[in-house]
Amino acid sequence: MMDLYSVGRVCVKTMGREAGSYCVIVGPKTGKYVLITGPKHISGVRRRSCNVRHLEPLKLTVSIPENADDATVEKALEEAGLTEKFRTKVRF
């Protein structure tokens, strides 16, 4: 299970006010929680802890170090050509 929620995995938030927004997992937390970021100025998802049940993991991954800052994540998204995708929202 944790393989699916590894660092660099691109996910879509399924719950809360950020539902439908893309995010990237930047680090593991305790139990069923992971640390995610949008970054906020791109997808609207701020850096926060998130329950894995509120995430839909995608096949996409970006290569970032664990606990990478938002600038590093943004650079990785640009290199992967995902910045524009992250500006859109997914409709359920």
C-alpha positions as CSV (number, residue, x, y, z in Angstrom):
1,M,0.0,0.0,0.0
2,M,2.7,2.5,0.9
3,D,4.3,1.8,-2.5
4,L,1.3,3.4,-4.1
5,Y,1.7,6.5,-1.8
6,S,5.5,7.0,-2.3
7,V,7.3,10.3,-2.5
8,G,6.8,11.9,-5.9
9,R,3.5,10.2,-6.7
10,V,1.0,12.5,-8.4
11,C,-2.5,12.3,-6.8
12,V,-5.9,14.0,-7.0
13,K,-7.6,15.1,-3.8
14,T,-11.1,13.5,-3.5
15,M,-12.4,15.2,-0.4
16,G,-12.6,18.6,1.1
17,R,-12.4,22.1,-0.4
18,E,-9.5,21.1,-2.6
19,A,-11.3,18.1,-4.1
20,G,-10.5,17.7,-7.8
21,S,-7.1,19.4,-7.4
22,Y,-3.8,17.7,-8.3
23,C,-1.1,17.3,-5.7
24,V,2.3,15.6,-5.2
25,I,3.2,13.4,-2.2
26,V,6.4,14.9,-0.6
27,G,6.8,12.7,2.4
28,P,5.4,9.9,4.6
29,K,3.7,10.7,7.9
30,T,2.5,8.4,10.7
31,G,-0.2,5.8,10.0
32,K,-2.4,6.5,7.0
33,Y,-1.2,10.1,6.5
34,V,1.2,11.6,3.9
35,L,2.6,15.1,3.4
36,I,1.3,16.7,0.2
37,T,1.7,19.9,-1.7
38,G,0.2,21.5,-4.9
39,P,2.2,23.8,-4.7
40,K,-0.5,26.3,-3.7
41,H,0.1,28.9,-6.4
42,I,-0.2,26.3,-9.1
43,S,-3.0,23.9,-8.1
44,G,-4.4,25.6,-5.0
45,V,-3.3,22.7,-2.6
46,R,-1.2,24.0,0.2
47,R,1.4,21.9,1.9
48,R,-0.4,19.8,4.5
49,S,-0.9,16.4,6.0
50,C,-3.5,14.3,4.2
51,N,-5.3,11.0,4.9
52,V,-4.5,8.6,2.0
53,R,-8.2,7.8,1.8
54,H,-8.7,11.3,0.5
55,L,-6.3,10.8,-2.3
56,E,-6.6,9.1,-5.7
57,P,-3.1,8.1,-6.8
58,L,-2.3,8.4,-10.5
59,K,0.2,6.5,-12.6
60,L,2.3,9.7,-12.9
61,T,5.3,10.3,-10.7
62,V,7.9,13.1,-10.5
63,S,11.4,12.6,-9.1
64,I,11.8,14.7,-6.0
65,P,13.7,14.1,-2.8
66,E,11.7,13.4,0.4
67,N,10.4,16.5,2.1
68,A,11.3,18.6,-1.0
69,D,10.3,22.3,-0.8
70,D,7.7,23.8,-3.1
71,A,10.3,25.3,-5.4
72,T,11.8,21.9,-6.0
73,V,8.4,20.3,-6.6
74,E,7.5,23.1,-9.0
75,K,10.7,22.6,-11.0
76,A,10.1,18.8,-11.2
77,L,6.5,19.5,-12.5
78,E,7.9,21.9,-15.1
79,E,10.5,19.3,-16.2
80,A,7.8,16.6,-16.5
81,G,5.5,19.0,-18.4
82,L,2.7,18.8,-15.8
83,T,2.4,22.5,-14.7
84,E,-0.6,23.2,-17.0
85,K,-2.3,20.0,-16.0
86,F,-1.9,21.0,-12.3
87,R,-3.7,24.3,-13.0
88,T,-6.8,22.4,-14.0
89,K,-9.3,20.6,-11.8
90,V,-10.7,17.1,-12.3
91,R,-14.4,16.7,-12.5
92,F,-15.9,13.7,-10.6
